[in-house]
């Protein structure tokens, strides 16, 4: 089994407990990060109505819920929200969340990888988001190419991610202890899969830095309009506009 398939299989295994573990481990702070991402992205779509949004590596559907909720708060009209994920286990949990959703006709599900979005037409998406999923993609360049293909001209790419630190500050060292020691223990205890939660700090260490990710987006045809670290550098938000 290749590395990408191993990662997908891992998420299938932890899907039933993923939300519980995530809320405990993030202390709910990720809700603030997601809300900020939605708010910032909508600022770049002021002249657009009837938005089509694709959430890649959608997992259990959290970001999709935030898109819908914040659209109502900010008076934005969404026509369609597409959830894409290669893990059937994660999608099952996501679909269950939306079972009683009042606007089910808005929601579309696709089982697929970030590097292969053939089920989505070219130049059909207004906003494409990927929240804490890009570092799980082995071929980032290919995925970014697909993001550019499906986005409309001037479409918005939203990336929320845990990025590697270029130079560790004292606070970074403290958060690193939590990420490398405490997080795997708690996540492993909740999910009964310690290996999966050891993967998280390893994947951050193997991923790009903020400047490296910004450069990758620029080279893939996006103008990065916003880039910022949140909560002592734990989470990073980048917003790019397709050239």
NUVO-489341 format. One record per residue (C-alpha): residue number from 0; residue in three letters; x, y, z. Coordinates in nm, 2 decimals, decimal comma. Example, Ala and Ser with C-alpha at 12.3 -4.5 7.8 and 13.67 -1.06 7.14 Angstrom:
BEGIN
+-----+--------+--------+--------+--------+
: num : residu :      x :      y :      z :
+-----+--------+--------+--------+--------+
:   0 :    ALA :   1,23 :  -0,45 :   0,78 :
:   1 :    SER :   1,37 :  -0,11 :   0,71 :
+-----+--------+--------+--------+--------+
END
This chain:
BEGIN
+-----+--------+--------+--------+--------+
: num : residu :      x :      y :      z :
+-----+--------+--------+--------+--------+
:   0 :    UNK :   0,00 :   0,00 :   0,00 :
:   1 :    UNK :   0,15 :   0,34 :  -0,10 :
:   2 :    UNK :   0,17 :   0,63 :   0,15 :
:   3 :    UNK :  -0,14 :   0,81 :   0,02 :
:   4 :    UNK :  -0,35 :   0,50 :   0,06 :
:   5 :    UNK :  -0,21 :   0,44 :   0,41 :
:   6 :    UNK :  -0,32 :   0,80 :   0,51 :
:   7 :    UNK :  -0,67 :   0,75 :   0,37 :
:   8 :    UNK :  -0,70 :   0,41 :   0,55 :
:   9 :    UNK :  -0,59 :   0,58 :   0,87 :
:  10 :    UNK :  -0,87 :   0,84 :   0,85 :
:  11 :    UNK :  -1,12 :   0,56 :   0,78 :
:  12 :    UNK :  -1,02 :   0,40 :   1,11 :
:  13 :    UNK :  -1,04 :   0,72 :   1,32 :
:  14 :    UNK :  -1,35 :   0,86 :   1,15 :
:  15 :    UNK :  -1,60 :   0,76 :   1,43 :
:  16 :    UNK :  -1,41 :   0,94 :   1,70 :
:  17 :    UNK :  -1,25 :   1,22 :   1,49 :
:  18 :    UNK :  -1,48 :   1,50 :   1,60 :
:  19 :    UNK :  -1,46 :   1,41 :   1,97 :
:  20 :    UNK :  -1,08 :   1,40 :   1,96 :
:  21 :    UNK :  -1,06 :   1,72 :   1,75 :
:  22 :    UNK :  -1,27 :   1,92 :   1,99 :
:  23 :    UNK :  -1,07 :   1,81 :   2,30 :
:  24 :    UNK :  -0,73 :   1,85 :   2,13 :
:  25 :    UNK :  -0,81 :   2,20 :   1,99 :
:  26 :    UNK :  -1,00 :   2,31 :   2,29 :
:  27 :    UNK :  -1,26 :   2,44 :   2,04 :
:  28 :    UNK :  -1,03 :   2,71 :   1,91 :
:  29 :    UNK :  -1,05 :   2,57 :   1,56 :
:  30 :    UNK :  -1,40 :   2,71 :   1,54 :
:  31 :    UNK :  -1,26 :   3,06 :   1,56 :
:  32 :    UNK :  -1,00 :   2,98 :   1,29 :
:  33 :    UNK :  -1,27 :   2,84 :   1,05 :
:  34 :    UNK :  -1,50 :   3,14 :   1,12 :
:  35 :    UNK :  -1,21 :   3,38 :   1,04 :
:  36 :    UNK :  -1,13 :   3,19 :   0,72 :
:  37 :    UNK :  -1,49 :   3,21 :   0,60 :
:  38 :    UNK :  -1,52 :   3,58 :   0,68 :
:  39 :    UNK :  -1,20 :   3,67 :   0,50 :
:  40 :    UNK :  -1,29 :   3,47 :   0,19 :
:  41 :    UNK :  -1,63 :   3,62 :   0,16 :
:  42 :    UNK :  -1,47 :   3,96 :   0,14 :
:  43 :    UNK :  -1,32 :   3,86 :  -0,20 :
:  44 :    UNK :  -1,66 :   3,76 :  -0,34 :
:  45 :    UNK :  -1,86 :   4,07 :  -0,26 :
:  46 :    UNK :  -1,97 :   4,11 :  -0,63 :
:  47 :    UNK :  -2,07 :   3,74 :  -0,66 :
:  48 :    UNK :  -2,41 :   3,59 :  -0,58 :
:  49 :    UNK :  -2,52 :   3,22 :  -0,58 :
:  50 :    UNK :  -2,18 :   3,10 :  -0,48 :
:  51 :    UNK :  -2,05 :   2,75 :  -0,55 :
:  52 :    UNK :  -1,81 :   2,63 :  -0,28 :
:  53 :    UNK :  -1,60 :   2,32 :  -0,28 :
:  54 :    UNK :  -1,44 :   2,20 :   0,04 :
:  55 :    UNK :  -1,16 :   1,96 :  -0,03 :
:  56 :    UNK :  -1,05 :   1,70 :   0,22 :
:  57 :    UNK :  -1,38 :   1,79 :   0,39 :
:  58 :    UNK :  -1,35 :   1,51 :   0,65 :
:  59 :    UNK :  -1,66 :   1,51 :   0,87 :
:  60 :    UNK :  -1,80 :   1,83 :   0,72 :
:  61 :    UNK :  -1,71 :   2,09 :   0,98 :
:  62 :    UNK :  -1,59 :   2,35 :   0,73 :
:  63 :    UNK :  -1,90 :   2,30 :   0,51 :
:  64 :    UNK :  -2,11 :   2,38 :   0,82 :
:  65 :    UNK :  -1,91 :   2,69 :   0,88 :
:  66 :    UNK :  -1,95 :   2,81 :   0,52 :
:  67 :    UNK :  -2,32 :   2,78 :   0,54 :
:  68 :    UNK :  -2,35 :   2,93 :   0,89 :
:  69 :    UNK :  -2,13 :   3,23 :   0,81 :
:  70 :    UNK :  -2,30 :   3,29 :   0,48 :
:  71 :    UNK :  -2,63 :   3,34 :   0,66 :
:  72 :    UNK :  -2,46 :   3,57 :   0,92 :
:  73 :    UNK :  -2,29 :   3,78 :   0,65 :
:  74 :    UNK :  -2,59 :   3,78 :   0,40 :
:  75 :    UNK :  -2,41 :   3,57 :   0,14 :
:  76 :    UNK :  -2,61 :   3,35 :  -0,09 :
:  77 :    UNK :  -2,47 :   3,00 :  -0,15 :
:  78 :    UNK :  -2,60 :   2,79 :  -0,44 :
:  79 :    UNK :  -2,40 :   2,47 :  -0,38 :
:  80 :    UNK :  -2,15 :   2,33 :  -0,13 :
:  81 :    UNK :  -1,95 :   2,04 :  -0,25 :
:  82 :    UNK :  -1,77 :   1,81 :   0,00 :
:  83 :    UNK :  -1,48 :   1,61 :  -0,14 :
:  84 :    UNK :  -1,28 :   1,35 :   0,06 :
:  85 :    UNK :  -1,10 :   1,02 :  -0,03 :
:  86 :    UNK :  -1,20 :   0,86 :   0,31 :
:  87 :    UNK :  -1,54 :   0,69 :   0,29 :
:  88 :    UNK :  -1,55 :   0,66 :   0,66 :
:  89 :    UNK :  -1,51 :   1,04 :   0,71 :
:  90 :    UNK :  -1,78 :   1,11 :   0,44 :
:  91 :    UNK :  -2,02 :   0,87 :   0,62 :
:  92 :    UNK :  -1,99 :   1,08 :   0,94 :
:  93 :    UNK :  -2,03 :   1,41 :   0,73 :
:  94 :    UNK :  -2,34 :   1,28 :   0,56 :
:  95 :    UNK :  -2,49 :   1,19 :   0,89 :
:  96 :    UNK :  -2,44 :   1,55 :   1,02 :
:  97 :    UNK :  -2,63 :   1,68 :   0,71 :
:  98 :    UNK :  -2,91 :   1,42 :   0,73 :
:  99 :    UNK :  -3,16 :   1,68 :   0,88 :
: 100 :    UNK :  -3,01 :   1,98 :   0,70 :
: 101 :    UNK :  -3,30 :   2,20 :   0,57 :
: 102 :    UNK :  -3,13 :   2,28 :   0,23 :
: 103 :    UNK :  -3,02 :   1,93 :   0,13 :
: 104 :    UNK :  -3,04 :   2,03 :  -0,24 :
: 105 :    UNK :  -2,74 :   2,26 :  -0,18 :
: 106 :    UNK :  -2,51 :   1,97 :  -0,07 :
: 107 :    UNK :  -2,32 :   1,75 :  -0,30 :
: 108 :    UNK :  -2,07 :   1,47 :  -0,20 :
: 109 :    UNK :  -1,77 :   1,34 :  -0,40 :
: 110 :    UNK :  -1,54 :   1,06 :  -0,29 :
: 111 :    UNK :  -1,21 :   1,16 :  -0,43 :
: 112 :    UNK :  -0,86 :   1,29 :  -0,38 :
: 113 :    UNK :  -0,74 :   1,65 :  -0,39 :
: 114 :    UNK :  -0,52 :   1,57 :  -0,69 :
: 115 :    UNK :  -0,81 :   1,43 :  -0,90 :
: 116 :    UNK :  -1,12 :   1,65 :  -0,91 :
: 117 :    UNK :  -1,25 :   1,53 :  -1,24 :
: 118 :    UNK :  -1,60 :   1,51 :  -1,10 :
: 119 :    UNK :  -1,60 :   1,89 :  -1,08 :
: 120 :    UNK :  -1,62 :   2,10 :  -1,40 :
: 121 :    UNK :  -1,34 :   2,34 :  -1,49 :
: 122 :    UNK :  -1,39 :   2,70 :  -1,39 :
: 123 :    UNK :  -1,71 :   2,62 :  -1,19 :
: 124 :    UNK :  -1,61 :   2,70 :  -0,83 :
: 125 :    UNK :  -1,62 :   3,04 :  -0,66 :
: 126 :    UNK :  -1,45 :   2,94 :  -0,34 :
: 127 :    UNK :  -1,23 :   2,63 :  -0,28 :
: 128 :    UNK :  -1,13 :   2,55 :   0,08 :
: 129 :    UNK :  -0,90 :   2,29 :   0,23 :
: 130 :    UNK :  -0,88 :   2,29 :   0,61 :
: 131 :    UNK :  -0,61 :   2,09 :   0,77 :
: 132 :    UNK :  -0,59 :   1,86 :   0,48 :
: 133 :    UNK :  -0,32 :   1,98 :   0,24 :
: 134 :    UNK :  -0,04 :   1,83 :   0,45 :
: 135 :    UNK :  -0,21 :   1,49 :   0,40 :
: 136 :    UNK :  -0,17 :   1,52 :   0,02 :
: 137 :    UNK :   0,14 :   1,36 :  -0,11 :
: 138 :    UNK :   0,15 :   1,55 :  -0,44 :
: 139 :    UNK :   0,07 :   1,90 :  -0,34 :
: 140 :    UNK :   0,17 :   2,05 :  -0,67 :
: 141 :    UNK :  -0,07 :   1,83 :  -0,86 :
: 142 :    UNK :  -0,35 :   1,92 :  -0,61 :
: 143 :    UNK :  -0,29 :   2,29 :  -0,64 :
: 144 :    UNK :  -0,31 :   2,25 :  -1,02 :
: 145 :    UNK :  -0,65 :   2,09 :  -0,99 :
: 146 :    UNK :  -0,76 :   2,37 :  -0,75 :
: 147 :    UNK :  -0,67 :   2,62 :  -1,02 :
: 148 :    UNK :  -0,85 :   2,42 :  -1,29 :
: 149 :    UNK :  -1,19 :   2,41 :  -1,11 :
: 150 :    UNK :  -1,18 :   2,76 :  -0,98 :
: 151 :    UNK :  -1,33 :   3,04 :  -1,18 :
: 152 :    UNK :  -1,11 :   3,33 :  -1,29 :
: 153 :    UNK :  -1,07 :   3,54 :  -0,97 :
: 154 :    UNK :  -1,19 :   3,25 :  -0,76 :
: 155 :    UNK :  -1,08 :   3,22 :  -0,40 :
: 156 :    UNK :  -0,86 :   2,95 :  -0,25 :
: 157 :    UNK :  -0,87 :   2,92 :   0,12 :
: 158 :    UNK :  -0,60 :   2,71 :   0,30 :
: 159 :    UNK :  -0,61 :   2,65 :   0,68 :
: 160 :    UNK :  -0,32 :   2,44 :   0,79 :
: 161 :    UNK :  -0,06 :   2,36 :   1,05 :
: 162 :    UNK :   0,27 :   2,47 :   0,90 :
: 163 :    UNK :   0,63 :   2,40 :   0,99 :
: 164 :    UNK :   0,81 :   2,68 :   1,18 :
: 165 :    UNK :   1,11 :   2,83 :   1,01 :
: 166 :    UNK :   1,26 :   2,93 :   1,34 :
: 167 :    UNK :   1,12 :   2,81 :   1,67 :
: 168 :    UNK :   1,05 :   3,08 :   1,94 :
: 169 :    UNK :   1,01 :   3,00 :   2,30 :
: 170 :    UNK :   0,63 :   2,98 :   2,26 :
: 171 :    UNK :   0,68 :   2,75 :   1,96 :
: 172 :    UNK :   0,88 :   2,51 :   2,18 :
: 173 :    UNK :   0,59 :   2,50 :   2,44 :
: 174 :    UNK :   0,33 :   2,43 :   2,17 :
: 175 :    UNK :   0,57 :   2,17 :   2,02 :
: 176 :    UNK :   0,57 :   1,98 :   2,35 :
: 177 :    UNK :   0,19 :   1,97 :   2,34 :
: 178 :    UNK :   0,18 :   1,86 :   1,98 :
: 179 :    UNK :   0,45 :   1,60 :   2,00 :
: 180 :    UNK :   0,38 :   1,46 :   2,35 :
: 181 :    UNK :   0,04 :   1,54 :   2,49 :
: 182 :    UNK :  -0,17 :   1,54 :   2,17 :
: 183 :    UNK :  -0,07 :   1,19 :   2,05 :
: 184 :    UNK :  -0,15 :   1,05 :   2,40 :
: 185 :    UNK :  -0,50 :   1,22 :   2,43 :
: 186 :    UNK :  -0,59 :   1,16 :   2,07 :
: 187 :    UNK :  -0,47 :   0,80 :   2,09 :
: 188 :    UNK :  -0,67 :   0,74 :   2,41 :
: 189 :    UNK :  -0,99 :   0,87 :   2,26 :
: 190 :    UNK :  -0,96 :   0,70 :   1,92 :
: 191 :    UNK :  -0,77 :   0,39 :   2,05 :
: 192 :    UNK :  -0,53 :   0,45 :   1,76 :
: 193 :    UNK :  -0,21 :   0,60 :   1,89 :
: 194 :    UNK :  -0,03 :   0,57 :   1,56 :
: 195 :    UNK :  -0,28 :   0,80 :   1,39 :
: 196 :    UNK :  -0,23 :   1,08 :   1,64 :
: 197 :    UNK :   0,15 :   1,04 :   1,63 :
: 198 :    UNK :   0,11 :   1,10 :   1,25 :
: 199 :    UNK :  -0,01 :   1,46 :   1,32 :
: 200 :    UNK :   0,31 :   1,61 :   1,46 :
: 201 :    UNK :   0,51 :   1,41 :   1,21 :
: 202 :    UNK :   0,31 :   1,55 :   0,92 :
: 203 :    UNK :   0,36 :   1,90 :   1,05 :
: 204 :    UNK :   0,73 :   1,85 :   1,07 :
: 205 :    UNK :   0,74 :   1,72 :   0,71 :
: 206 :    UNK :   0,52 :   1,99 :   0,57 :
: 207 :    UNK :   0,59 :   2,34 :   0,43 :
: 208 :    UNK :   0,66 :   2,66 :   0,63 :
: 209 :    UNK :   0,43 :   2,96 :   0,59 :
: 210 :    UNK :   0,66 :   3,11 :   0,34 :
: 211 :    UNK :   0,71 :   2,78 :   0,16 :
: 212 :    UNK :   0,33 :   2,73 :   0,13 :
: 213 :    UNK :   0,29 :   3,09 :   0,01 :
: 214 :    UNK :   0,55 :   3,03 :  -0,26 :
: 215 :    UNK :   0,38 :   2,70 :  -0,37 :
: 216 :    UNK :   0,05 :   2,89 :  -0,42 :
: 217 :    UNK :   0,21 :   3,17 :  -0,61 :
: 218 :    UNK :   0,39 :   2,92 :  -0,84 :
: 219 :    UNK :   0,05 :   2,75 :  -0,90 :
: 220 :    UNK :  -0,12 :   3,06 :  -1,04 :
: 221 :    UNK :  -0,26 :   3,22 :  -0,72 :
: 222 :    UNK :  -0,20 :   3,57 :  -0,59 :
: 223 :    UNK :  -0,18 :   3,54 :  -0,21 :
: 224 :    UNK :  -0,38 :   3,82 :  -0,07 :
: 225 :    UNK :  -0,38 :   3,72 :   0,30 :
: 226 :    UNK :  -0,14 :   3,51 :   0,51 :
: 227 :    UNK :  -0,14 :   3,50 :   0,88 :
: 228 :    UNK :  -0,06 :   3,27 :   1,18 :
: 229 :    UNK :  -0,31 :   3,24 :   1,46 :
: 230 :    UNK :  -0,31 :   3,14 :   1,83 :
: 231 :    UNK :   0,07 :   3,17 :   1,88 :
: 232 :    UNK :   0,14 :   3,03 :   1,54 :
: 233 :    UNK :  -0,05 :   2,71 :   1,58 :
: 234 :    UNK :  -0,27 :   2,76 :   1,28 :
: 235 :    UNK :  -0,20 :   2,93 :   0,95 :
: 236 :    UNK :  -0,45 :   3,09 :   0,71 :
: 237 :    UNK :  -0,37 :   3,17 :   0,35 :
: 238 :    UNK :  -0,61 :   3,32 :   0,10 :
: 239 :    UNK :  -0,52 :   3,32 :  -0,27 :
: 240 :    UNK :  -0,70 :   3,45 :  -0,57 :
: 241 :    UNK :  -0,67 :   3,27 :  -0,90 :
: 242 :    UNK :  -0,50 :   3,48 :  -1,17 :
+-----+--------+--------+--------+--------+
END
